Amino acid sequence: MIIGLILIGTVLGGTAGASALLLGYSIWIALLIYTAIGATSVFGLAVCVALRPDPRESAEQAKPYALTDPQGS
C-alpha cells in the first residue's frame, strides 16, 4: 500500500514541478515545489489511510435467527 502512496505523491509532485517549469520558474523552485507537493501528498494520504475506520468494526452484527419456523412446527 505504501508503494501506491509513494507513486501517487511522485506523480502529483512531478506534475506540479513540471508545470512550475512551464510557467517560467527556475529549476530550484520547481524542485522545491516537486518535493513539497510530493511529500505533503504522501503524508496526507498516509494519515487518511491510518485514520480510516476498520470495516470489521463498522459492520452491523448479524441478528441471531431461530432454527425452527416461528409457528414451532
C-alpha positions in Angstrom: 0.0 0.0 0.0 2.8 2.4 0.8 4.2 1.9 -2.8 0.9 3.2 -4.1 1.1 6.3 -1.8 4.6 7.0 -3.0 3.7 6.6 -6.6 0.7 9.0 -6.2 3.0 11.5 -4.4 5.6 11.2 -7.1 3.1 11.8 -9.9 1.5 14.8 -8.1 4.8 16.3 -7.3 6.2 15.7 -10.8 3.1 17.3 -12.3 3.4 20.3 -10.1 7.2 20.7 -10.7 6.8 20.4 -14.5 4.0 22.9 -14.5 6.2 25.3 -12.5 8.9 24.9 -15.1 6.5 25.6 -17.9 5.3 28.7 -16.1 8.8 30.0 -16.1 10.1 29.4 -12.6 13.7 28.4 -12.0 14.7 24.7 -11.7 15.3 25.2 -7.9 11.8 26.5 -7.3 10.4 23.6 -9.5 12.4 21.2 -7.4 11.2 22.7 -4.2 7.6 22.5 -5.4 8.1 18.9 -6.5 9.5 18.0 -3.1 6.9 19.9 -1.1 3.9 18.6 -3.0 5.1 15.1 -3.2 6.0 14.8 0.5 2.8 16.5 1.6 0.6 14.3 -0.5 2.3 11.1 0.7 2.0 12.2 4.3 -1.7 13.3 3.8 -2.7 10.1 2.1 -0.9 8.1 4.8 -2.8 9.9 7.5 -6.1 9.2 5.6 -5.3 5.5 5.4 -4.3 5.4 9.1 -7.5 7.1 10.3 -10.0 5.3 8.1 -12.5 3.2 10.1 -12.0 -0.5 10.3 -14.7 -2.2 8.1 -14.9 -5.1 10.6 -15.8 -2.7 13.4 -18.5 -0.8 11.5 -20.3 -3.8 10.1 -23.6 -4.5 11.8 -23.7 -7.6 13.9 -25.8 -10.4 12.4 -29.0 -10.9 14.1 -29.5 -14.4 15.6 -32.1 -16.5 13.9 -34.1 -19.4 15.1 -33.5 -22.8 13.6 -37.2 -23.6 13.5 -40.1 -21.6 12.0 -42.0 -19.1 14.1 -45.0 -21.4 14.5 -42.9 -24.0 16.2 -43.9 -26.9 13.8 
